[in-house]
Amino acid sequence: MGHFLSFGRFLFFWERRNHFQNRENKPLIPKGDVNNAGGTSAVSYLATHDSSGSQTSSTLSSHEESTRASSRNIFTSRALSSSWSDYILKYLLITSNLLFTVLGLVALVIGLWGLINKESFAQEKISGIGTDPMLLFMFLGLILALLSLMGCIGALRKNMCLLRTFSAFVLVLLVVQVLAVVVLYSLQGQIENYLRSGMLAAMVRYQADLDLRFIIDEIQTGLQCCGADTYRDWGINVYFNCSAPGVQACGVPPSCCIDPLENGTVWNSQCGVGAQQLDEFSAQSVIFLGGCLGSISRCINQHSGVIVTVVIILLGVQILTLFITDRLLQKIRWSRAQHAVYLQSLQ
């Protein structure tokens, strides 16, 4: 009986041992299930990994595209604002250049008018046109017109070389004009003496120099004056001196006459003959009695405000032109730099 109990206990413990061993060796999932589950989990892992990678790459690409888009938007907005300011500066510069072009053409027309009128006024051909003072007006007018044309082309084409050259020329002209104004203001007490000396010297050479003759005649006709200080100043000329043997002795040029045109059409060269021998009361009905220096002084005093205003406006326009040209150059440099940065962002 004892042996039977012992054998029973042995069988019981042996079964329990096999049971625990089977539980330890038995997989948690059946083999078929393991294969299915493993394949599914692997595919799920790979799919998850691929989807996460694609999501990362798509996120990066979308971020890059958004960055490029934002850079394009920024560049576009800045380009639009820059374009408006460029247009304003450009057309301001063109307007100022048109003003200088008009001034240059006016000086050119004055020079041409002087050459044509002098030839017909003197009724003889001009032999020495190379020394003609009217060429100075033509030269200054031509230079001013070409300079203004350079500024217009540089502004329209955004040519930095032309704009720099234009700015340099305008700066030189501005400095010369300021120096001239300073010199004239500092010598204003001596200007009348210089003018008197110059006019008397021109009156001496009235018949010898056709250019001086034209200038004196235009001054006397335009200002309705005769001589430097009085009509008797013409006695300094050898032909109009009372001791001269010719018919012009004690006379004055026809430009001193109140009515130098006979019958309104023909120039009367004998209208001033013997005028210096007349007293002022008798001469005032034939010639102008006042000197040209007094007429010039009165004209300057009467129009001093206009003259100062015109000078200030001209200098101010030139200074504004320099400022606008400099700003336009800066805008062109900035636009080109921004364009280069934009092109780099697209690469």
C-alpha positions in Angstrom: 0.0 0.0 0.0 2.9 2.3 0.8 4.5 1.4 -2.5 1.3 2.3 -4.4 1.1 5.7 -2.8 4.7 6.4 -3.5 4.2 5.4 -7.2 1.1 7.6 -7.4 3.0 10.5 -6.1 5.7 9.9 -8.7 3.2 9.9 -11.5 1.6 13.0 -10.3 4.9 15.0 -10.1 6.0 13.6 -13.5 2.8 14.8 -15.2 3.1 18.2 -13.6 6.7 18.4 -14.8 5.7 17.6 -18.3 2.9 20.1 -18.1 5.3 22.9 -17.1 7.8 21.9 -19.8 5.1 22.0 -22.4 3.9 25.4 -21.2 7.5 26.7 -21.4 8.2 25.3 -24.9 4.8 26.2 -26.4 4.8 29.4 -28.4 2.5 32.3 -27.4 1.0 32.3 -30.9 0.6 29.4 -33.2 3.0 28.9 -36.0 0.6 29.9 -38.7 -0.5 32.8 -36.6 3.1 33.6 -36.0 3.9 33.7 -39.7 0.8 35.8 -40.4 1.4 38.1 -37.5 5.1 38.5 -38.3 4.4 39.3 -41.9 1.8 41.7 -41.0 3.9 43.4 -38.4 6.9 43.6 -40.7 4.8 45.1 -43.5 3.2 47.4 -41.0 6.7 48.4 -39.8 8.0 49.0 -43.3 4.9 50.8 -44.3 5.1 53.0 -41.2 8.8 53.6 -41.8 8.3 54.5 -45.4 5.3 56.7 -44.6 7.3 58.5 -42.0 10.2 59.0 -44.4 7.9 60.3 -47.1 6.2 62.5 -44.7 9.6 63.9 -43.6 10.7 64.5 -47.1 7.4 66.0 -48.1 7.6 68.2 -45.0 11.0 69.3 -46.0 10.1 69.9 -49.6 6.9 71.8 -48.6 9.0 73.9 -46.2 11.5 74.6 -48.9 8.7 75.6 -51.3 7.1 77.8 -48.7 10.5 79.4 -48.1 11.0 80.0 -51.8 7.5 81.3 -52.1 7.9 83.7 -49.2 11.2 84.9 -50.6 9.5 85.4 -54.0 6.7 87.3 -52.3 9.1 89.4 -50.4 11.1 90.1 -53.5 8.0 90.9 -55.5 6.6 93.3 -52.9 10.0 95.0 -52.5 10.4 95.1 -56.3 6.9 96.7 -56.6 7.8 99.4 -54.0 11.2 99.9 -55.6 9.7 100.2 -59.1 7.4 103.0 -58.0 10.2 104.9 -56.3 12.4 104.3 -59.4 9.6 105.7 -61.6 9.3 108.8 -59.5 13.0 109.4 -59.4 13.4 108.7 -63.1 10.7 111.1 -64.2 11.8 113.8 -61.9 15.3 113.5 -63.4 13.8 113.6 -66.9 11.7 116.7 -66.1 14.8 118.6 -64.8 16.7 117.5 -67.8 14.0 118.8 -70.1 14.3 122.2 -68.4 18.0 122.3 -69.0 17.4 121.1 -72.6 15.1 124.1 -73.1 17.7 126.5 -71.7 20.3 124.9 -73.9 18.1 125.3 -77.0 17.4 128.9 -76.1 21.1 129.7 -75.8 21.7 127.9 -79.1 18.9 129.9 -80.8 20.3 133.2 -79.4 23.7 132.3 -80.9 22.2 131.5 -84.3 20.1 134.6 -84.2 23.1 136.7 -83.3 25.1 135.3 -86.3 22.2 135.8 -88.7 21.2 139.3 -87.5 24.7 140.5 -87.3 25.3 139.6 -90.9 22.2 141.3 -92.2 22.5 144.2 -89.7 26.0 145.1 -90.9 25.1 144.4 -94.5 28.4 142.6 -95.1 29.7 139.0 -94.8 31.3 137.7 -91.7 34.9 136.9 -92.4 36.2 135.9 -89.0 33.4 133.7 -87.7 35.9 131.7 -85.6 36.3 134.6 -83.1 32.6 135.5 -83.0 31.2 135.8 -79.4 27.9 134.4 -80.6 29.7 131.1 -80.9 29.9 131.1 -77.1 26.2 131.0 -76.8 26.0 128.3 -79.4 28.7 126.2 -77.7 27.1 126.6 -74.3 23.7 125.7 -75.7 24.9 122.7 -77.5 26.8 121.4 -74.4 23.8 121.9 -72.2 21.5 120.2 -74.6 23.9 117.2 -75.0 24.3 117.0 -71.2 20.6 117.0 -70.7 20.2 114.3 -73.4 22.8 112.2 -71.6 20.8 112.5 -68.3 17.5 111.6 -70.0 19.0 108.5 -71.7 20.7 107.4 -68.5 17.5 107.7 -66.5 15.4 105.9 -69.1 17.9 103.0 -69.7 19.1 102.9 -66.1 22.6 103.2 -67.4 24.9 103.8 -64.4 27.8 105.0 -66.6 25.8 107.7 -68.3 24.3 108.8 -64.9 27.7 109.0 -63.3 29.1 111.1 -66.2 26.0 113.3 -66.1 26.3 113.8 -62.4 30.0 114.7 -62.7 29.3 117.3 -65.4 26.4 118.8 -63.4 28.6 119.0 -60.3 31.4 120.9 -62.2 28.9 123.3 -63.7 27.3 123.9 -60.3 30.7 124.7 -58.8 31.6 127.1 -61.6 28.2 128.9 -61.2 28.5 129.2 -57.5 32.1 130.6 -57.8 30.8 133.1 -60.5 28.0 134.3 -58.2 30.5 134.7 -55.3 33.0 136.6 -57.4 30.3 138.9 -58.8 28.8 139.6 -55.4 32.3 140.4 -53.9 33.2 142.7 -56.9 29.8 144.4 -57.2 31.3 147.7 -56.3 33.8 147.5 -59.1 31.6 145.9 -61.8 30.4 149.3 -63.0 34.0 150.5 -63.5 34.8 147.3 -65.4 31.7 147.7 -67.6 32.6 151.3 -68.3 36.1 150.5 -69.2 35.0 147.6 -71.4 32.3 149.6 -73.2 34.6 152.6 -73.9 37.2 150.2 -75.3 34.5 148.6 -77.5 33.4 152.0 -78.7 37.0 152.8 -79.7 37.0 149.7 -81.9 33.4 150.2 -83.2 34.3 150.3 -86.9 37.3 147.9 -86.7 35.6 145.0 -84.9 32.3 143.7 -86.3 31.5 141.6 -83.3 31.9 144.5 -80.9 29.9 146.7 -83.2 27.0 144.2 -83.2 27.0 143.9 -79.4 27.1 147.7 -78.8 24.3 148.3 -81.4 22.1 145.6 -79.7 22.7 147.1 -76.3 21.9 150.7 -77.4 18.9 149.6 -79.3 17.5 147.3 -76.6 18.1 149.6 -73.7 17.4 152.8 -75.6 20.7 154.4 -74.6 23.7 156.0 -76.2 27.4 155.8 -75.0 28.6 154.7 -71.7 27.4 157.6 -69.5 26.2 160.1 -72.1 25.9 160.4 -75.9 29.0 162.6 -75.9 31.2 159.6 -75.0 31.3 158.8 -78.7 33.8 161.5 -79.1 36.4 158.9 -78.0 36.0 157.2 -81.4 38.3 158.5 -84.1 35.5 158.5 -86.7 32.9 160.2 -84.4 35.3 162.7 -82.9 34.5 166.3 -83.9 38.1 166.7 -85.2 37.6 163.8 -87.7 37.5 164.8 -91.3 34.8 162.4 -92.4 31.0 162.9 -92.5 30.6 161.0 -89.3 32.5 163.7 -87.3 30.6 164.8 -84.2 28.0 162.1 -84.9 26.8 158.9 -83.1 26.0 155.4 -84.5 22.5 154.9 -85.9 21.7 152.6 -83.0 21.6 155.8 -80.8 18.7 157.2 -82.9 15.2 157.1 -81.7 14.0 156.2 -85.2 17.0 154.5 -87.0 14.8 153.2 -89.8 13.9 155.5 -92.6 10.3 155.0 -93.5 10.2 152.1 -91.2 12.1 149.8 -93.6 15.6 151.0 -94.5 18.4 151.5 -92.0 19.3 155.2 -91.9 23.0 155.3 -91.2 23.1 159.1 -91.3 20.5 159.7 -88.6 23.1 160.4 -85.9 25.3 162.7 -88.0 26.2 165.9 -86.0 24.3 164.8 -82.9 27.2 165.7 -80.5 26.9 169.4 -81.6 23.3 169.6 -80.5 22.3 170.6 -77.0 20.4 168.1 -74.9 17.0 169.8 -75.6 17.5 169.6 -79.4 19.2 166.2 -79.3 16.5 164.4 -77.3 14.1 164.4 -80.2 16.7 162.7 -82.4 18.8 160.4 -80.2 18.8 158.7 -76.8 20.5 161.0 -74.3 21.1 158.6 -71.4 24.2 156.3 -71.1 24.0 152.6 -71.3 25.6 152.0 -67.9 22.8 153.8 -66.1 20.2 151.9 -68.1 21.9 148.6 -67.2 22.0 149.5 -63.5 18.3 150.6 -63.5 17.3 147.4 -65.3 19.1 145.3 -62.8 17.6 147.2 -59.8 14.1 146.9 -61.3 14.4 143.2 -61.9 16.7 142.3 -59.0 14.1 140.1 -57.3 13.4 138.2 -60.5 17.1 137.8 -61.2 17.8 136.5 -57.7 14.8 134.1 -57.9 15.9 132.8 -61.2 19.4 132.2 -60.0 18.2 130.4 -56.8 15.8 128.3 -58.9 18.5 127.3 -61.3 21.0 126.4 -58.6 18.3 124.6 -56.6 17.2 122.6 -59.7 20.8 121.6 -60.3 21.3 120.5 -56.7 18.0 118.6 -56.8 19.2 117.0 -60.0 22.4 115.8 -58.3 20.4 114.4 -55.4 17.9 112.6 -57.6 20.7 111.2 -59.7 22.5 109.9 -56.7 19.3 108.3 -55.3 18.5 106.8 -58.6 22.0 105.2 -58.8 21.5 103.8 -55.3 18.2 102.4 -56.3 19.7 100.8 -59.4 22.4 99.2 -57.3 19.9 97.9 -54.7 17.6 96.5 -57.4 20.4 94.6 -59.1 21.6 93.2 -55.7 18.1 92.1 -54.8 17.7 90.5 -58.3 20.9 88.6 -57.8 19.8 87.4 -54.4 16.4 86.3 -55.9 18.2 84.3 -58.7 20.3 82.6 -56.1 17.3 81.6 -54.1 15.8 79.9 -57.1 18.9 77.7 -57.6 
